Amino acid sequence: MAQSETVQADARRFLDDRGTSASLAPNGLNPATIMEKAVRDRIVDSYFYKEQCFALNEADIVDRVVEHVRFIGGTHGASQRPSPFLCLAFKLLELAPSDAILDAYLRHGGEHFKYLRALACFYLRLTRPGKDVYEMLEPYLEDRRKLRRKGRQGTSLTYVDEFVDDLLTKDRVCATSLWKMPKREVLEDLELLEPRVSPLGDLEDLLEEEEEEEKDEEEERGDDDEDGVNGARDGASEDSGEVRVKEEMDVEDERPRTRSRSP
């Protein structure tokens, strides 16, 4: 008789110290050990994970994000309680969704699904190779939707593009140490990536345009100063001429008076 397969809905099998049945992530890391053990223990023991993340599938993730995720972050508060965002990211590590499902997460627009996109970007950064991370995350550097970030220092305002930039440049985000990803310049030198073109244009061209504008402004200021100096000189010469004319007229008026007084 064939042995029936048992499906465990919680994280006991996933986090078994004797090994895990989950396959390695595309970047070669074990998804069960991507997050630090202290963070994993807090997530598994949290009330949100036990109540809202039990027996979830990929479709349920969307509902949980829309209903419960109101900010991005790792752990917060005096007890370092894990956020719903971090708990659902850990659940994605268990589920290991396919690229098609992740693409569906990323393509959801509107204010209701902005945290779903942030969650998918965070998961991609944890599990995908550097080349795929740059190609899949860089298009969302133009997403200017607002996000709330909550951490040890309180709640702050950020944006989707800033969060994606943190994922591409920083070593630790949302209480999770990110694996060291090769820099984009290295992948470009290896011809694995094409040079990225910014929506604002080429940086060197922008700098040259700024320098030319500054030079033109300085030249205009110099011309205005010269015109002002010349105008002041002309005004002074006219004033001096008027003074001289007045003095000559006064002298002519005084001459006949002196003659009439003489005998």
Disulfide bonds with the S-S distance in Angstrom:
none
